Amino acid sequence: METMKSAGTGSARKRLLSVLGIYGLVVGVSILLYALGSFDSWQEKLFDRLYTREEPTHPIVIIAIDDESLNEIGQWPWPRELFGRALKNIPNAAVIGMDISFSEPSRAGLDDDRTFADALREVGSTTRIVLPLQLAAHGKLSAEPLPLFAAYTHEGFVNLPVDQDAVARRTTLSRDGYPSFPSLLSADAFPESVGFTPAEFRIRYHGPQGTFLTIPFVDLLEGRVPASALKGSIVLIGATASDLHDTVQTPFGLMSGVEAHANAIETIAVGSFPRPMLPWMSAAFIALANLLVLFLVMRLKRFSFLIPALAGLVLALNLAGFLLFSYNILYPILYLNLSLLIVTVLAIAFQYLTESREKRFIRNIFQYYLTPEVVDELIEHPEKLTLGGERKEMTILFSDIRDFTAISERLSPHDLTRIMNEYLTAMTDVIMENKGVVDKYIGDAIMAFWGAPLENPEQARDACRAAAHMSERLAELNAGWKREGSPELAIRVGIAMGPVIVGNMGSLKRFNYTVMGDEVNFASRLEGLNKAYGTECIVSESTKSSAASSGLLFRELDLVRVKGKREPRKIFELVTETRDDALKQHFSHFDAGLEAYRTGDWDSAIVHFTRVLEARPHDGPSRELLRRSNEFKADQPKDWDGAYTFQTK
């Protein structure tokens, strides 16, 4: 009995020492990585997410050389007498900063420069004017104002240093003996603040572009700005139009350079600079937090208790980081979370080392991005998690959002993210409801496949039904987005069926269950062909043949050679609109036109396609083939075999 007790005590001691060894290793490595700055670039990205929009507390006004001003005044660069006239319309400003280069003579001639210099002299006699310098390496100037202008102004460099990820987060009061643009402007407006400003400081951004009062330059030029709006303010004149390319990356995304300077000036004026926590305090935070996590893991045996407790602790620690950030204290939130994650995983692994957890591990890891059938298959055959593949007959679907770039440019990041999440969620649900596997998201595009890892004799039918249901589901989403004023989306879908290689592809450390082969590329090409034909969904001949019993309507579109392939292949449109007698009649004319087109009977083809368009002006395939028929009639193609060759993807 005493021996058993001693053995138990020894085992518990060994267990405790092992746990403390895990703790010491994780905490030690985390603190070492923090001291070396190994993940500082990622840490900075986390800090960027902690910024919230704040109203500026000091009168800073931006006179924007924006698209509206360019449209009304004309092409850039403008005559300098315009800037002189604009300066005279700024009454009683505290200081004026012009983030515009005047380093070369005016294209309008010397008189234009002299007129601008006269305005600088007149306005500068009562209000300090700051013009920009551009610094090169080793303290040299790459651009400075003409001496004619420098006589009546002050100069500060406008270079904004960027971190390794090209984000401008910090600036300096001076460099190589030259004062910075923001520091000169702040010195006049807030002389008491500059004295407390560190030589190098982190800019506390107050919000995205548009946070500061912004007035179009043309309004100032035309005298439409009330004097009260500028009185006593720091007035910054600079480019915000995207075509002028004076932009920098900031924690709030792309921002004009002049607005980044406005944020730097506001930071100096407030005198509140985000600074890192003292190193010893950061190390203490990491050590204490990991000790709490280790205690919870070792004390709470059931996951139903452990997970909420860990989530609550991590949430509290991250909220503490956010609170400290609001007081301009930066504590190592990334290193803390990384160490918490590692110590949690290692402690749980150690806790259940003697138990078989393989199936639970697979389910917990893969259930979020694979269908339940795939997860069950992997649980039954975990050897499939190794690299390798097999040849199978499969159906591949690619979908893409039409004109996504133009739509994304019209939306704020928040609205774009919300709409994309709603769209991708709905489309993913449709694919999985129709027994498909979502392979990956490529921006706004979706790749899915049918026929693996489980056999599916109706894979083509399921893929085509998924495409039809995606169209129906998108119509429902568009109705909701239209009511809320958001842009509506349209999709293009390509489906191909054929032999491909499927399996775990990648490296030994990271791999995906995916497909590759010619049919994958062909499905991608079919998705792109929708643009040429004005259609929503194009499928291959093998897909159409296999899905013939689905009850869906297909229309033969063309015989094509896609880029990179010599053999022509028939392509078909999956028709998602309601079928009626009129539609059948229109399609019969289209089929007749297609037959004439293939045989080179251009006149007959033109007649049939024209009849379709008279009744269905929106019919994209008829419009495209009518265009080609007219073109080929005027210039007969050589060696015409009825197949059209696409030169682009």
C-alpha positions, 0 to 999 in steps of 0.5 A, a space after each residue: 500500500 505504501 509502495 503504491 502511494 509512493 508510486 502515485 506521489 512520484 507520478 504526480 510529481 513527474 506530471 507536475 514537473 512535466 507541466 511546469 516544463 511545458 509552461 517554462 518552455 512556452 513562456 521562455 520562448 514567447 518572451 525571447 521572440 518578443 525581445 527579438 521582435 520576431 513577429 512584430 510585423 504581425 503584431 503591428 497588424 493587430 495594433 492596426 485593428 485596435 484603432 477606432 474612429 475618433 472625432 478630431 479635437 483641433 481645427 484642421 481643414 483639408 483643401 482637397 485637390 479631388 476628382 470634383 476639382 479636377 473635373 471643373 478646373 481641368 487637367 493636372 498640373 494647374 497654372 500656379 496663379 490658381 493656387 495664388 488666388 486660392 491662398 488669398 481666399 484663406 482668411 485668418 488661418 493659423 498656418 497653411 501647409 501646401 503638400 504640393 511640389 513646386 520644385 520645377 518652373 511652371 509650364 505656363 511660364 515665368 509670369 505664372 511663377 511670379 504671380 504665385 510668388 506675389 501671392 505667397 509674399 502677400 499671404 505669407 506676411 500675415 500667415 505662415 506658409 509651409 511648402 514640402 521638401 522631399 528627402 533622399 538618402 544620406 540627407 540629400 534633397 530630391 525635391 525642394 521649392 524654387 528659390 522664388 517661392 522659398 523666400 516667402 515660405 518655410 519648408 518641411 519634409 513630407 516623406 512618411 517612413 513605412 514599415 516592412 509591410 508598407 504601412 505608414 505608422 510613425 513619423 519624426 519631428 526632424 531628419 538629417 537637420 530638416 524639420 518635418 512638414 507636420 512639426 512645422 505646422 504644429 509649431 505655429 498652431 500648437 507651440 506648447 504641444 511640440 515641446 512634449 513630442 518625442 523625436 520619433 512617434 507613432 501616429 494615432 490615426 483618428 479614422 479613415 479618409 474623410 475623417 477631417 473636414 475636407 473641402 474641394 479646392 474648387 470651392 475655395 478657388 470660387 470663394 464658396 467657403 465661408 471665412 468662419 470655416 477656416 479662421 484659426 485653423 491649420 489649412 492643408 492643401 493637397 491631392 486626394 484624387 486617386 489619379 494623382 497617386 499621392 497615397 499611403 497605406 495606413 491602419 485604416 487602409 489607403 489614405 491620401 498623404 495630406 490626410 496622413 499629415 493631418 493625423 500626425 498634426 492631430 497626434 502632436 496637438 493632442 500630445 497623446 502618443 501610443 507607446 510600448 509597455 515596459 519590457 518587464 511588464 510585458 514579460 510579467 503579463 505573458 507569464 501570469 496569463 499562461 499560468 492561469 491558462 495552465 491552471 484551467 487546463 489542468 483543473 477542468 477535465 471536461 471540455 464543456 467547462 474548459 472551453 468557456 473558461 478559456 474563452 472567457 479568460 482570453 476575451 478578458 485579456 484581449 479586452 484589457 489590451 484594447 483598453 490599454 491601447 485606448 490609453 496609448 499603452 501597447 502591450 504584446 497582444 500577439 505574443 500573448 495570444 500565441 503563447 496562450 494558444 501554444 500552452 493550451 494545445 500542449 497542456 491538453 495534448 499532455 493531459 490526454 496523451 494516454 487516450 485515443 483522440 485521433 477521431 475527435 481531432 480529425 472531426 474538430 479540425 476538419 468539420 468547418 471546411 469539409 462536408 460531413 460525408 468527407 469528415 466521416 470518410 477521413 475518420 474511417 480512413 485517416 490514412 487519406 490525410 497523407 499526400 497522394 492522389 487518384 484518377 477519378 471521373 469528376 465534375 468541377 464547378 467554378 463561379 465568379 462575380 461579374 464586375 466584382 472589381 467595380 462593385 468593390 470600389 463602390 463599397 466600404 470595406 465593412 459593407 463589402 465584407 458583409 455582402 461577400 460573407 452573405 454571398 459566400 455563405 449562401 452559395 456554399 450552402 447551396 453547393 453542399 446541399 447538392 452534395 458538392 465539396 467546396 474546394 476553395 475561395 479565390 477572392 470572390 470566386 468559388 471552386 467546388 467539385 463532385 464525385 470525391 471522396 465519395 462516389 456519386 453517379 449523379 454528380 453532373 446532375 447535382 452540379 447543374 442543379 447546384 448552379 441553378 439553385 445558386 442563381 435562384 438563391 442569388 435572386 433572393 439575396 439581390 432582392 434584400 440588397 436592393 431594398 437596403 440600397 446595396 448593389 446587386 450581384 450577378 454570377 458566371 458559372 462554368 461546369 466541366 466533367 471528366 477525368 482528373 487527379 484528386 487527393 491531398 496535394 501540397 507539402 509534407 507540412 501543409 496540404 489540401 484535398 483538391 483536384 487538378 487536371 485538364 477538366 479543372 482548367 476547362 471548367 475555369 475557362 467555361 466560367 470566363 466564356 460567359 463574359 463573351 456570350 453574355 450568359 450565366 452558366 456554361 457547361 461542357 458537352 460531357 456535363 450536359 450529356 450526364 445531366 440530361 435526365 435532370 429536367 434542366 434546360 440546356 442550349 447548345 452555344 458553340 464549338 470552341 477552342 479555348 486558349 491553350 487547346 487545339 481540339 474544339 469542344 461543344 459548349 452548352 448554356 444551362 438555362 435558368 429562366 422559365 421555359 415556355 413556348 415562346 422560349 422554345 421558338 426562339 431557341 429553334 431559331 438560334 439552333 438554325 442560326 448556329 447550324 448556318 453559322 457553322 457551315 459558313 452560311 453567314 446570310 442565313 445565320 444573320 437572319 436567324 440570330 436577328 429574329 431571336 434578338 428582335 424578340 429577346 434583345 438581351 440574348 447574349 449568345 445571339 448577339 455574339 454570334 450575330 456579331 461574328 457572322 457580320 464580321 466573317 461575312 465581310 472577311 471570310 475566315 480561312 480554313 473555317 471548320 465551324 469552331 471559334 478559337 479564343 485567344 484569351 482566357 
